[in-house]
Amino acid sequence: MSAPNRLARLPPYISRWLGYRSGPLPKRSDYIVYLWSFIGAFAGISVIQAVFEQAHYFVERNVPSIVASYGASAVLIYGAVDAPLAQPRMLVWGHFIGALIGVCITKLFHLLPTEERFQSLVWLAGSLSCATSIVAMQITGTTHPPAGATALLAAVNADIRAIGWYYLPVVLLSSALALAVALLTNNIQRRYPVFWIAPPSPPAPAKAAPNPSPATTAAGTPDNATLSGEKTAGSAAVSAV
């Protein structure tokens, strides 16, 4: 049997918005899926842009209105809610790992003696950032395809390079906002997430019934030992005659 879901301990009016259901959901029509995918993506991208465009704290620091890779994340977390790559662990940690590796590698390339030399090798910094982040996500089990673009942008986008390490909290906040909208819009007529940390373990297979012993395979059917004994006894009787 699979382990009980800890969210089941919470009141239904809370656990519902965290993706818990006590039973399987009825199949929704494609039009319902299309509608909530549109609403979720529109709301999620709008919220992220509103925060970074309107909050003076971010405007004063020249933070971009949105990290472009979250457009690709919207496809997953609002349009493919059951996909393993769309679950919260992959969304949050995938983007963070991509941003961290991208900034680290770009900072190393900035140690080059001149800006001209750095600009001539931006392509290499971007390629290394993307490739390294993919391997890091594979190792940590947090693969989220849009996060490859998060790492790439840290190297090739001048606006993101300008904010440096501040890119990390920006990415974390963007992931949190996108996730919050997903929890609201995806749990009205659908379910999200399927899991938070790790996918649920499948139920254990039923044990096969033990095979009956040869002596009791069928009522009244003698086993091999009985037949052998009868054959020996018959041979002895013939020899005696």
C-alpha positions as CSV (number, residue, x, y, z in Angstrom):
1,M,0.0,0.0,0.0
2,S,1.2,3.5,-0.7
3,A,1.9,5.9,2.2
4,P,-1.0,8.1,3.3
5,N,-1.0,11.7,2.0
6,R,-0.1,14.1,4.8
7,L,-2.3,16.7,3.2
8,A,-5.3,14.5,4.1
9,R,-4.9,15.7,7.7
10,L,-5.7,19.2,6.7
11,P,-9.3,20.6,6.5
12,P,-10.7,20.1,3.0
13,Y,-11.0,23.8,2.4
14,I,-7.2,24.0,2.7
15,S,-6.0,20.7,1.3
16,R,-8.1,21.2,-1.9
17,W,-6.0,24.3,-2.9
18,L,-2.8,22.3,-2.2
19,G,-3.8,19.6,-4.7
20,Y,-5.2,16.9,-2.4
21,R,-8.2,14.9,-3.4
22,S,-9.7,12.0,-1.5
23,G,-10.7,10.3,-4.8
24,P,-10.1,10.4,-8.5
25,L,-11.4,13.4,-10.4
26,P,-14.0,13.0,-13.1
27,K,-12.6,13.5,-16.6
28,R,-13.1,17.1,-17.8
29,S,-13.9,18.0,-21.3
30,D,-11.2,19.5,-23.5
31,Y,-13.0,22.8,-23.5
32,I,-12.7,23.1,-19.7
33,V,-9.0,22.3,-20.0
34,Y,-8.6,25.0,-22.7
35,L,-10.5,27.6,-20.6
36,W,-8.5,27.1,-17.4
37,S,-5.2,26.9,-19.2
38,F,-5.9,30.3,-20.8
39,I,-7.1,31.8,-17.5
40,G,-4.1,30.5,-15.6
41,A,-1.4,31.5,-18.1
42,F,-3.0,35.0,-18.5
43,A,-3.3,35.6,-14.8
44,G,0.2,34.1,-13.9
45,I,2.1,36.2,-16.5
46,S,0.1,39.3,-15.6
47,V,0.8,39.0,-11.9
48,I,4.5,38.6,-12.4
49,Q,4.7,41.6,-14.7
50,A,2.5,43.7,-12.4
51,V,4.8,43.0,-9.4
52,F,8.1,43.8,-11.2
53,E,6.7,46.8,-13.2
54,Q,4.8,48.5,-10.4
55,A,6.8,47.9,-7.3
56,H,9.2,50.8,-6.8
57,Y,11.6,48.5,-5.0
58,F,12.2,46.5,-8.3
59,V,11.9,49.5,-10.6
60,E,14.7,51.4,-8.8
61,R,16.9,48.3,-9.3
62,N,16.2,48.1,-13.0
63,V,14.8,44.6,-12.7
64,P,13.2,43.3,-15.9
65,S,9.5,43.1,-15.9
66,I,9.6,39.3,-16.5
67,V,12.2,36.6,-17.0
68,A,11.3,35.3,-20.5
69,S,11.7,31.7,-19.5
70,Y,8.5,31.9,-17.4
71,G,6.5,32.0,-20.6
72,A,7.6,28.5,-21.2
73,S,6.9,27.5,-17.6
74,A,3.3,28.8,-18.1
75,V,2.8,26.2,-20.8
76,L,3.6,23.4,-18.3
77,I,2.1,24.6,-15.0
78,Y,-1.1,25.9,-16.5
79,G,-1.5,23.7,-19.6
80,A,0.0,20.4,-18.6
81,V,-0.7,20.2,-14.9
82,D,-0.3,16.5,-14.6
83,A,3.2,16.4,-16.2
84,P,6.0,15.5,-13.8
85,L,8.1,18.4,-15.2
86,A,5.3,20.8,-14.2
87,Q,5.3,20.0,-10.5
88,P,6.3,22.6,-7.8
89,R,9.7,21.0,-7.0
90,M,10.8,21.2,-10.6
91,L,9.4,24.7,-11.1
92,V,11.0,26.3,-8.1
93,W,14.3,24.4,-7.9
94,G,14.8,24.0,-11.6
95,H,14.7,27.8,-12.2
96,F,16.8,28.5,-9.1
97,I,19.5,26.0,-10.1
98,G,19.5,27.5,-13.6
99,A,19.8,31.0,-12.3
100,L,22.5,30.1,-9.9
101,I,24.7,28.3,-12.4
102,G,24.1,31.0,-15.0
103,V,25.2,33.8,-12.7
104,C,28.2,31.9,-11.4
105,I,29.5,31.1,-14.9
106,T,28.9,34.6,-16.1
107,K,30.7,36.1,-13.2
108,L,33.7,33.8,-13.9
109,F,33.8,35.1,-17.5
110,H,33.6,38.6,-16.3
111,L,37.1,38.1,-14.8
112,L,38.5,38.4,-18.3
113,P,40.7,41.4,-18.7
114,T,38.5,43.5,-21.0
115,E,34.8,43.9,-21.7
116,E,35.5,43.4,-25.4
117,R,37.0,40.0,-24.6
118,F,34.0,39.1,-22.5
119,Q,31.6,40.1,-25.3
120,S,33.4,37.9,-27.7
121,L,32.9,34.9,-25.4
122,V,29.3,35.5,-24.3
123,W,28.2,32.7,-26.6
124,L,30.5,30.3,-24.7
125,A,29.2,31.5,-21.3
126,G,25.6,31.0,-22.4
127,S,26.3,27.5,-23.8
128,L,28.2,26.4,-20.7
129,S,25.4,27.8,-18.4
130,C,22.6,26.0,-20.2
131,A,24.5,22.7,-20.5
132,T,25.7,22.7,-16.9
133,S,22.3,23.6,-15.6
134,I,20.8,20.6,-17.4
135,V,23.2,18.2,-15.8
136,A,22.7,19.8,-12.4
137,M,18.9,19.4,-12.7
138,Q,19.3,15.8,-13.8
139,I,21.5,15.1,-10.7
140,T,19.1,16.7,-8.3
141,G,15.9,15.4,-9.9
142,T,14.6,18.8,-10.6
143,T,14.5,18.9,-14.4
144,H,12.3,21.8,-15.7
145,P,12.9,22.5,-19.4
146,P,12.3,26.3,-19.2
147,A,15.0,26.6,-16.5
148,G,17.6,26.0,-19.3
149,A,16.6,29.3,-20.6
150,T,16.9,30.9,-17.2
151,A,20.5,29.8,-17.1
152,L,21.1,31.0,-20.7
153,L,19.6,34.5,-20.0
154,A,21.9,35.1,-17.1
155,A,24.8,35.1,-19.6
156,V,23.4,36.5,-22.8
157,N,20.8,39.1,-21.6
158,A,22.4,42.5,-20.8
159,D,19.6,43.6,-18.4
160,I,19.9,40.4,-16.4
161,R,23.7,40.5,-16.3
162,A,23.4,44.0,-14.9
163,I,21.5,42.9,-11.8
164,G,24.0,40.1,-11.0
165,W,23.3,38.1,-7.9
166,Y,20.0,39.9,-7.5
167,Y,18.8,37.6,-10.3
168,L,18.4,34.8,-7.8
169,P,15.8,36.4,-5.5
170,V,14.0,37.7,-8.6
171,V,13.7,34.1,-10.0
172,L,12.6,32.8,-6.6
173,L,9.8,35.4,-6.4
174,S,8.8,34.8,-10.0
175,S,8.5,31.1,-9.3
176,A,6.5,31.7,-6.1
177,L,4.0,34.0,-7.9
178,A,3.6,31.6,-10.8
179,L,3.0,28.8,-8.3
180,A,0.5,30.7,-6.3
181,V,-1.6,31.5,-9.4
182,A,-1.4,27.8,-10.4
183,L,-2.7,26.6,-7.1
184,L,-5.7,28.9,-7.3
185,T,-6.7,28.5,-11.0
186,N,-5.8,24.8,-11.4
187,N,-7.7,23.5,-8.4
188,I,-11.1,24.9,-9.3
189,Q,-12.0,22.2,-11.8
190,R,-8.7,20.4,-12.1
191,R,-6.0,19.3,-9.7
192,Y,-2.5,20.7,-9.1
193,P,0.0,19.6,-8.1
194,V,0.1,15.9,-8.5
195,F,2.9,15.8,-6.0
196,W,5.0,18.4,-4.1
197,I,8.3,16.6,-3.4
198,A,8.3,13.1,-4.9
199,P,5.7,11.3,-7.0
200,P,3.5,8.9,-5.0
201,S,4.7,5.3,-4.9
202,P,2.6,2.9,-6.9
203,P,0.6,0.3,-4.9
204,A,2.4,-2.9,-4.2
205,P,1.4,-5.8,-6.6
206,A,-0.9,-8.4,-5.1
207,K,0.8,-11.6,-4.0
208,A,0.2,-14.6,-6.2
209,A,-1.7,-17.5,-4.5
210,P,0.7,-20.4,-3.5
211,N,0.8,-23.4,-5.8
212,P,-0.8,-26.5,-4.3
213,S,1.5,-29.4,-3.4
214,P,1.8,-32.2,-6.0
215,A,0.0,-34.6,-3.7
216,T,-3.1,-32.5,-3.6
217,T,-3.3,-31.2,-7.1
218,A,-6.7,-32.8,-7.6
219,A,-8.9,-34.9,-5.5
220,G,-8.5,-38.6,-6.2
221,T,-5.5,-38.1,-8.5
222,P,-2.4,-40.0,-7.3
223,D,0.9,-38.3,-7.3
224,N,4.1,-39.6,-8.8
225,A,5.3,-41.3,-5.7
226,T,2.1,-43.3,-5.4
227,L,2.2,-44.4,-9.0
228,S,5.8,-45.5,-8.7
229,G,5.0,-47.5,-5.6
230,E,2.1,-49.3,-7.3
231,K,4.3,-50.0,-10.3
232,T,7.0,-51.6,-8.1
233,A,4.5,-53.7,-6.2
234,G,3.0,-55.0,-9.5
235,S,6.4,-55.9,-10.8
236,A,7.2,-57.9,-7.6
237,A,3.9,-59.8,-7.9
238,V,4.7,-60.8,-11.4
239,S,8.1,-62.0,-10.4
240,A,6.7,-64.1,-7.6
241,V,4.4,-65.9,-10.0
